[in-house]
Amino acid sequence: MLFEDAPYDEEQQNYVQKLIQGLVKSLKAVGAEEAIVRSCNALAVNTKVLGCGYYRFKELDAGAVNSYQNEYMSQYYLADFLYDEDL
């Protein structure tokens, strides 16, 4: 999902692993390591411990929505649902 049509090969796996390591290191540095949930072959975000504009925007929080002018995250495939008029 993150890399759309790019093949998930060994190079991509190594890149993702480096991203995860950097993220975990950064979260530990600020005392927020509980934001990452690991389980067997899975990695997730604990949204209950994060303040995130994306989640607030998705829930149509007025403050988050009003913080952005024009487009919000339009460069990301993940944000397509925000612009789907049929939803």
N, C-alpha and C positions, 0 to 999 in steps of 0.2 A: 504494500500500500504506500509506503514512504517513497519508493523509487519507481512507482508505476510499472512501466514495461521493461525496465532494466533486468537482466538476468540475475538471479540470486546465486552467484557463483562464489568461489573461495575468496576472491578479492572483495566482493560485496560483504561477505560474512566477516572478514577481518575489519572492514571499515565500520560495520555496525557494532562489532565488539569494542572497537576503540571509542566510538560514540558513547556506548553504555558505560565503559570504564570512566570516561571523562565526566559524564553526568553524575555517576555515583560519587566520584571524588569531589566534585563541586558541591553536591548536596551534603556530603559528610562535613565539608569545610564550614558550612553554615549551620550545621546541626539539624539538617532536614532529611536525613537518610530514610526516615519512615515514609517519605513520599514515594519510594520505589518498593513495589511488592514483587518478590521473586517466588516462583513455584517451579515445579518440574517442567522444564522446557518452555517457560513463559516468563514474561516480564510485564508488569502493569504499573500504572500510576494510581496512587491512593489519592483520589480527588478530594477526599474529606479533609486532608491536611494542607492543601494548596489553595492559594488565592490565584485564580487564573481568569484573565480577561476572556479567553475563548469560551470557557464554561459559563461564565456570567453572560456573555453575548448570546450564546446558544439558548440560554434560559430567558432571553429577552429582558435582562436586567436593564432598567432605564439608564442607569449610570454608565454601564458598559457600552450599550448601544449608542448613547449620545457622545461617547468618547471618540468615536470614529466618524469620519466624514467620507462620503462616497462609498468606496469598496472596503470590505474587511476581509483580509486573508485571501483575496481572489487569486493569488499566485499559487495557492495550494489546492490540490485535487480534493483534499479532505473537507474543504469549506464549500464545496459545490452545493450542499444541501441548503446553505444560507440563501442561495439565489434561485432555487427551484420554485417557481411560482405555483406549481401543483401541490406543494406540501402545505 
